[in-house]
Amino acid sequence: MGKKKCKRESFSDRAGFIVGMFREQPERKFTMKSLAAASGGADKSGRDMTKRILDTLLEQGYIESEGKGSYCLSRSKLTHYQGVVDMSNNGNIYVSCDELPSDVFIHTRNSKHALNEDKVEFVVTHTSRTGALEGEITKIIERSERCYAGVADVVSKSAIIVAADSRRMPVDIYLSRKKYPTVKSGDKVVVRISKWYDGDEMPIGELVDILGVTGENDAEMHAILLEYDLPYKFEESVESAAMAIDGTITAKDYAERRDMRSVPTFTIDPADAKDFDDALSVQKIAEDKWEVGIHIADVTHYVRPGSVIDDEALERGTSVYLVDRTIPMLPERLSNELCSLRPHEEKLCFSAVFVINSKLKIESEWFGRTVIYSDRRFTYEEAQSVIESGKGDMQEEILTLHNLAQGMRKERYRKGAIAFDRREAKFNLDSNGKPIGVYFKVQKEANQLIEEFMLLANRRVATFCAKKSGKPRTMVFRVHDEPNSEKFERFRTFILRFGHLFKAQKGSAVAKELNTLMSDIKGKPEENVISLLAIRSMAKAVYTTNNIGHYGLGFPYYTHFTSPIRRYPDMMVHRLLQRYLDGGKSADKDTFESLCEHSSEREVVAAEAERASIKYKMVEFMADKIGEEFDGHISGMSEWGVFVELENSIVEGMVAMRDIQGDYYRFDEARYEVYGHSTGNVLTLGDKVRVKVKSADLRRRMLDFTFTEIDGETIEEPTLSLKNTVKKRRR
């Protein structure tokens, strides 16, 4: 405590010393005995005086009784902060505050019924030895306007109880049946919290919408969008503004743009695509030399900064792709009509045009606005057929671009790009949106053709905007940092279990050795789990004006230029590129950095919603398979259980720790393994297992499994110990 013990006879001296102790350690709880001893009066008279001092301080409101003979500084004397509640999926409450070094944990009993995203006033009451903060909420400043989707249960003539889908709403919500008589039991509803009185078990809500019947596909998909605060429709003002846009290409447009309508041009997209935001053109201009155009829909010609459409696009940040639908960033009038590069229509584009020779050298480049005419719309399957057979529509153009793309791809990997090749699974859905099967999306040379030329355009636009003037200019970059050293060391240790030694330590050497590893494990049992863990060890790509390059692609400069229909950063890049082509000065860095941060955040939210829709369909697909057994492998771990991915699918469920027979199992995060406390038996990523489907909870979007085999050994439920069945891998 830094205070020297000494005899303190004076009441005022001792009181001053005790007050000082409370002030110096505002988070600590003191007993009367400890205060008496520290202030130099451990005998009976000293304790009596200390008791009188404490009674006085209590009466003055300077301290508070914590019960069981302990006291702490009054909350009114502590520093009061303001922050926003962040409730985790397991119901834990944290408050984020810019003035503090970390989030503050709030126990439920000290939360004053605060809910996720509420603005609150709070105090810090404890700091652990590790620096973790704990506190109490003293006041709800402002309730969040966030809506919650959930299942309505009519329980009486006066009450409707709503069980929210989101795990960030830990309690049921009360609705007045008298106020909302049309709500039926089993309806999927949207509610907003209006009040929560002290002493009540649940908050009072107000009805926002009735989505339909629980379990219906549209109702459930809309509920997922609401859970992540994503819109499922455009406001009338946005739709009206889009419909009012004149799509006529004027004489002025032709005069101001490079006319490329006569150059052979085509698109390649998925068979079910409705918006075509990129096209390719190619023409031979000399022996072993071609002019290649990458043409991108000129969205910013139609969408002006500050317009109602632009504001909506900025707020959304990105299109969202659920299992069965796309929630577009732009209204259909733009995304599927004016800006979609449909065949046999003249379209306005922002283009990157390169002259490339047979050695892949870029001899010249040009960026600017164009008018194009798409001669043919190919699906990936149709373009692939031309590549494989050498025959078909526009075969010369497709084969020329294919050969260039394969050369560029080979060169990119030679220079340090990382070749992650994880299979992407999709659901087959019936007419009602119910999943009836799983298939794997195959990436072939036609996909690679499009990918390589989009990468080329993104890379060269970023380089031009950042470097061409000879001085730094504000630019929106897509950056990807080097792997996290701690995570990558864990990855390096993990793959030793499969006999793979990873020597490279940093830089491009890591990328090259990763590519060698990915090639070595191709087709082997450990391929999926090693690929997954390698991806997890990587940093996340983000948007920023502070360029650090793109590690995964091996590019010193990289941006997103090629998808303005579905990504707002691409619209920002188009505007910056035109600004610099016009000779404009560098844009305000702080403004664009703020926009980058927002775009990165919206990208994360969209990805979480997409995963939620996959999980829902995954559980729906398995709902009629309770009690059936499947082969799988361990795909993840946490303190709660072991995750298992079924073979040849994306279906993943969890075996709860408590359901693993034969021992008390715990998760070792440092070694990323689950081990038996008594037996020392170990479960690790990639272990082959057989599981039985225990339950399928659609509301939680969770599948529960139990082990029936591990490493080929049968587990007899419920008594046979894993001690005799799990492979002996002592820690």
N, C-alpha and C positions, 0 to 999 in steps of 0.2 A: 504493500500500500504506500510505501515511501514515507510513512509517518513513524516517528520514533515514539515508543510508548513512554509515558511519563505520568506523574501524579497530578491530577487535576481536581482540586478541592472546590473551586468556584463553580456554581451552577452555570453561570454565563459562559465561563471558559469551556466547560465540558460540553455545553449545548452548541457552542460555536464549532468545536472540534467535530462533533457528531454531524452537524449540518454540512461541514466540509467533506466528511466521508460520503454522504449521500450525493453531494454535488460532483465529487471527483469520479464516482462510480455510479452514474445514474441508472445503469441497467441492472445493478446488483441488488439482491435481496439480503438483508441483514437480520440476524436474530438479536434480541436484547442482550443476550450473554456475550456475543461477539463484539457488540458496540461498547458494552461496559468494559470489557477487557482491553479493547483497543484504546479507549479513552482514559485508561489508568485507574479503573475502579472495579476490579473483579470481585471485591468483597461485598458483603450484604449491603452496606451503606452506599457503595458505588452502584450496585444494581438498582437500589431504590431510587437514587438520583437519576440514573439512566431511564428508569421507567417513567418518572415524572417528566423528563425532557421529551420522551417519545409521546406521552399523552398530550403535552402542549403542542408538539409539532403536528399530531393528528388533528387536534382541535383547530389549529390554524390552516389545515388543509395542505401543509407542506409535504407530508408523507402519507402513505396509504398502508393499511394492514393487509398483508397477503394471506392471513390465516396461519395457524400452527406456530404462532409466535414470531413471525417474520414480517419485515417492513421494507418498503421501497419508496423511492422518491415519487411524489404524486405525478400522475400523467400530465397534469397541467403544467408542471415545471420542466417536463421533457421537451425537447425540440419537436415541433409538429411539422410533418412533411405532407406533401400531396403527391398522389400517384394513381396509377391505374391498375386494377386487379387483373391478374393473369391466372386463371384457374386451370390446372393441369387435368389431363384425362382421368387421373385417379382421384380427383376431388381435392387435391392439395391446393391451398390458396397462397399466391405470392403477389406482392405489390412491386411494380417497377417504378423507380424514381430516378431522374437524371442526377439528383444531388448526392446519391449514394453509390458506392462502388459495386453493389450487387443487389439483386432482388431480395426482398424481405419476406420471410416465411411467416404466415399468419395461421395460428391454430384456429380451428372452427369455432371454438368457444370464445375467441377474441375477435371474431369477424364482423359482428353487428349485422349479420345477414347480408354481407357484401357478396355480389355475384360477378361473374366474368365481365370485364370491361367497364365496371363501375368506376367512377372517379371518387377517390376517398381521401380522407385525412387520417394520418396514422402516426404512431410513435415507435421508435426502436427501443425494445425492452431488454434485449440480450444479444451479446456478440460472443460467439464460440471461439475457442482457441484457433480454429482454422479460418476465422473471419466471417463465418456464416452469420447472417443477421436474422433475428426474430423480432416480431413486433405485435402491436395491437392496433386495430382500426378504431378510431375515436368518433368518426362521423362519416356518413355517406353524403358526399357533396352532390353527386349527380348520378342517377341511375342510367345505365346504358339503354339505348333505344334498340338494342339488338333483339331480333326475333328468334323464337325457338319453334321448331317443328316437333310434333309429338302425337301420341295416340290418346284420344279422348275416351274416358270411361265415365259414363253417366252412373253415378252411384246413389243418387237420391233425387227427390223432386226439386231440390234446391241447388245441388252441387254437381259440377263436372270436374273430374280430376284428370289432369293431363300429365302423362309420363313423357318427358322430353327425350328425344332421340340422342341428343348431344350429351356426352359424358361430362361436359363442362357445365351442365345444369344438374347439380347433385340431388335436387329435391323435386317432388311433384308440384304442379301449379294448379291453383284453384280458379275455376271460372264459375260465374253465377249462371245457373240454368235458366233463371227467370229472365236474365238479360240476353242469353243466347239460346233460345228454345229450339233452333233448327239443328243444333249439334247433336249427332247421334253417336251412340256407343260404337267405337271402332273407327270413327272418322280420323283421318290424318289432318291435324289442324296446325295453324300458325298462331302463336301467341306472343305477347310482349308483357313484361313485368310492369305493373303499375304501382303496387304498394306491397310492403311486407312489414306488418306491425310486430312490435316486440311481443314475445310470448306465443305468437302463432307458429305452427309447425311448417307452414308452407306459404309462399307468396301469393298474392292475388294478381291474376293476369287479365289482359283484355284480348279478345279475339281479333286477329288480323285477317285471317283467310281460312277457308276450308278447302284443302287440296284434293280431297276425294276419300276413298275408302283405303284404309291401311292395307298394304300388300299390292295395290294396283301400281303398275309400273310408273305412270306419270306422277302419281302422288309421291312415290318414294324418291324419284329423281329430283323433283322440285324440293322435297324436304332436304335432300343432301345439299342442294344449292343454297338453301336458306341457312343451313347449319354453318356454312362457310361464308355467309353474308354475301352471296353472289346472286345477281338478278336473274330471274328466269324469263323476263320479257323486257322489251324496251318501253319507256314511257311514251305516251302519245305524241308529246312534243318532239321527241327524237325521230320517231317514225315519220311524222309530218314533215320535218325538216329534210329528211332523206328523200321523201317522195317529191319534194319541191325542187330538187336539184335537176337542172337541165343537162341532159347527157349528150347534147348535140356537139359534135366536133366541128368547130368553127374554122373559117378561113384563117383567122389569127392563130389558132392552134397549129394548123398545118404549117404556116409561115415560120413560126417560132421553134419548130421541132425538126429533128432529123427524120426524114421519111425513109422507113425501112420496110414498107409494105411489099416491095418486090423481092425481098430476100426470103428464101425458104425458111419457114418458121413453124414450130409445133410445140405442143405441151405434152408432158407425161405426168399423169396423176393416178391416184387410186381409182378403181372402177366406180366407187360410190361418191367421189368428190363432186361438189357443186361449185366451189370457188377455185378458180385457177389463177393464182397470183404470180406465176412465173412461166416464161416461155423461153425457148432457145432458138437461135437462128444460126446458120452456118453457110458460108460460100467460099469456094476456093478462089484465091486471088493470085496465086502463083504456084509454081511447082513446090510441093511440100510446104505450102503456106496457106493458112485459112483465116478468115475473119469470123470470129465467134461472138454472137451477141447474147447476153443474158438480160432478158427483158422482164421488168418487174412492174406490176400494176401501179399506176401513178395515183395512189390514193390521195396524196396531199394536194393534187390538183382540184379535187372535189371537196376535201375536208379542210377548212381554214382554221388556223389557230384561234381559240377563244369562242368558236361556234358551239352550239348546243351538241352537235354530233362529236366534235373534237373533245369537249369536256366529258362526254359519256365514255368515249374511247379511252381517254386518259384514266378515268376512274376505274374502268374494267381492267385496263392494262394488257389484257390478252384474251383470246378466245379460250373457252373451256371445253375440253373433250371428255364427256362422260361416256360410259360404255355404249349407250344407245343413241346419243345425240350430241350435237355441237351447240354450245351457247356462244354465238358469235360476238366479237368485239364491235363490229359494225352492223347496222341494219341490213337486211337482205337486199334492199334496193342497191346498196353499194357492194356488199360482199359477193352476191350471186349474179348481179346484173352489170352495173356500170364498170366495176373494177375487175370483173372476172374475165380472163383472157379466153373467151369462148371462140371456138373455131368459126371461120368464115365471117368474122366481124372485125372492123377496124377498132383498135383500142389505143388509148393513151398510156404510155409507159415511161418509166425512168430506167435507163439502160446503162449497162457496162459493156463496152465493145472492145474486143482484144484481137490483135493480129498475132497468131501463134504459129510457130514453125514446127516441123516434125520432131525437133529435139526438145520441144516443150518450152522454148524460150519465148517470152512475151516481147515482141518487137515494138509494139505500140499499144496504147490504151486510150479510150475515150469514154467520158461519162457525160450523160445529159438526157434530156427529155426527147422522146421519140413518138412516132405513130407506127404501129405494126399491124400485120394481118396474119392471124394464125391459120395455116393451111390445113392442119390436121390435129385432132385431139387423140392422143394415144393413152390407153391404160398401161400400167406397168407390165401387165401380161402381154399386151400386144407389142410393146417395144422390145420386150425380152425375146419374143418369138422372132422378130427381125434380127436381133443380135445373134441368136443361136442358129437360125437358118440362113442368114445372109440374104433373105428375100422378103419383099413386102413393100408397103407404101414408104416412100422417102428413105429407102434402104441406104442410099449413098450418104445422106446427111446423118442418119442414126449411126451407121458404122464408123463414119469419120469421127463423130463426137465420142463414140464408145472407145475407140482406140486412143484418142487423146486423154480421155478420162482415166483409163486404166494406167496409162503412163504417168499421169499426174498423181494418181493414188499410190503407185509404187514409189515415186519420188518423195511423196509426203511422208510415208512410213520410213523411208531411208533417212529422212532428216529429223526423225524423232516423234512423229505423231503416234499416239497409242491406239492400238486396234482392239477395242472392246467389242465383242460380238455376242451379246446375250440374246437369247431367243425371246421374241415378243409374242405372247399368247393373246388370243382374242376369243370372245364368246360368240357362238352362233345363237341368235335370238329368234323366237317364233314371232308371229304377228302381234302378240300381246306383250312382247319384250321379255318373255321368260327365257332364261338360258337353257338350251337343249344340247349344247356341246361346246368343246374347247378345241381351237386349232391354233397352229403356230404360223405367224406371219413370216414369210420367207423373203429375205433381202437378197436380190440377185443383181446382175450387172446393170440392169435398167435403173434400179434404185441408185446404184453407185454412180451412174452417168449423171443423174440430176444432182446428187450430193456433191460431186467434185466441182461442178461448175458453179453451184451456189457457194461453196467454200471459196472458190477463186474470186467471185464477185465481192463477197464479204471481206475477204482479206485485202484486196486491192483498194476498195473504197476506204477502208480504215486507214491504210497506209497513205493514200492520197490526202485525206482530210488532216491527218496528223502531221505529215512531213513535207508536203509538196511546196508550201510557202517558204520553207527554210526556218520557220520559227514555230513554236508550239501553238496549236489551235485547239479550242475546246471541241471534244468529240465524245460521242457515246460509244464506249468500247464494251465488248463482251470479253471478260477476262476470266482466267482460270489459273489459280495459284498452284504452286508445287504441292505434293502430298504432305499431309500432316505427319511430321517425323515420328510422333508417338504411335499413331495409328499404323503407319507403314512398317514400323519395327514389329508391331504385333502381327501384321500380315506376313512379314518375313519369317517370323518364328513359326507361325501357323503352317505355312506351306512345307516346312521341313518334315512335318508329319507324313506328307505324301512323297517324300524323297526329292523335293525340289529345292535347290540351293539358289538363293538370290544374293548376288555379291554387290551389285551396283548400289551406290550410296546417294547420289544426287544428280540433278541435271538431266541432260539428254541420255546419259548412260542408263538411267532408271527406265526411261521410256523404251529404249531399244531392248533392254533385258525383259521388260514386261511383254513386249511383242513376241519375243522368243518363247517366254513362258506360256503365253496364250496359244501359241502354235503347238507347243509340246503337249498341252492338256486337251487339245481338240479331240472330242470323241471319247475322252476318258471319263470314268465315273465322277472324278473330282472337278470336272470342267466348270459346272454351274456354280458350285460353292466357292471355288477360287476366284472366278470372274466376279461374283457378287461381292466378295470380301475386298477384292482389289478396287472395285468401284467405291466401296464404302470408305476406303482409306484415302480416296482422292478428295481434294477441296471441291466446293460447289462453285459452279460458274455463276457470275453475277454481272449486272450492268453497272458501269461506273465511268467517270471522266478521267480517272487516274489509271493510266495504262500500265499493266505489269505483264502483258502478253497472255497468250492462251497456251498453257502447258500441255493440255491433252492433245491439242491439234498441232502443237509445235510451231505456232505462228507468233512473231513478235507484235503484230498488229492484227486485230480481228474485231469485227462488229457484226450486227445483224441488219442487213439491207434488203433481204430477199422475201420477206413475208409481211408487208405492211397491212394486209387485210386482217391478219390475226395477231399481230404484235405491235404495241404502241412504240417501243423503242425503234422499230424500223421506220416508223413515220418520223420520229425525231431525226434519225440519220438522213432521211430524204431531205428534210428541211435544212439540215446543216450542210449537206453536200451541195445543194443548190445555192445556199448562201456563199459558200467558198468558191463555187464556180463563177458566181457573179462578182467576185472580188471583195466580198464583205469582210469586215473585221471579225476577229474571234468572238464567238458568242459568250455570254456570261456563264462562267464555270459553275458558280454556286447554284444558279437556277437549274442547270442541266443535271448537276449531281443530285439535287433533290428529286428530280423527275426519275433519275436512274434508280435511286433507293426505293421509290414508290413502285416502279416497274418490277424490280427484283422481288419486292414483297408480294405483289399481285401474282407473280409467277409461282411463288411458293404456295400461296392459297389455292390457285388453280390446280396445281399438282396434287395437293392434299384432297381436294374435292374429287379429282379424277380417280385417285386411289380408293377413296370412300365408295365410289360407284362400283369399282371393280370388286371391292370386298363384299358389297351388298349382293352383287350378282353371283359371286363365289359361294356365299352362304345359301342363296336361293337355289343355286344349282345342286347343292349337297343336301338340301332340306329333306328330300325324300330318300336319303341314303343312310339314315340313322341305323347303327348296328352293323353296317357293312365295313369290310376291311380293305385297305389299300396299301400299296407299297409307296415309300417316300424316302426322304432324307432330311436330316436336321438342317434347317435353313437359318435359324436365329435363336437367340437366347436372351432371357432377362431374369430379373430376380423372381418373377412370377411363374415362369415356365419355359418350356422348350418348344420352339416353333418348328413345324414339320411341313414341308412342301411335297405334295403328292407328285409322283412321277408323271412326266409328260403332260403337265398342266401348270397353271398358276395358282391352283387351289392350295391355300395355306391355312393351317389351324394350329392350335396350341395344346400341348399336354401340360396341364397345371403341375407345378412342382409337387403338390400334395398328392397327385395321382400317380406318381412314379413309385412303384412298389419296392419294398425290400430295404429301404434306407431313408435317412433324412438327407435330401439333396439340396445343394446350394449352388448359386451362380458365382463364379470367380470372374469378375469383369476384366481384371488385368490379364488373365490367361485365356479369356473368352472360352470358358468351358463350364460344364455343370459336373459337380463331383459328389460322390456319396460320402457323408460325414464319417461313417464307421468303416465302410468297405474300401474307400478310396477309389472306387470305380468311376470312370470318367466318360462323359458324353461330350462330343465335339461336333463342330460344323461338318457337314458332309456325311456323317454316319448314316448308313442305310438302316431303315427301320420299317416296320409294318404297324399300321395304326388302325384302330376302330373308331368310327365316327360316334361320338358320345352325344353331342347335341349341336344344334344349329340355331343360333339366336339372331334373327333378322334385325331386331331393334338395335342390338349392340354390334351387329355386323361381325359376329365372332363365331368361329367353329371350334368346338372342343373335341379333342382326340384323347384316346388312351393308347399306350403302347401294347402291342401284342407280340412283336418281335423286335429285337435289337441285334444288329450284326448277324442275322440269321438264326438267332436263338429264341425259342418260344418263351413267352412270359405267361404263366398260368395265373389268372386273376382269381382271388385277390391276394393270395398268401405267398406265392413263390417268390423268394428273394432274388433280386437282380444280382446278388453276390455270386450266384451260380450261372448266370446267363450272360451278363455283360462282359465284353472283352476286357481282360485285365490290363488296364493302362494306368498303372499307379502314378500318382502325381510326384 
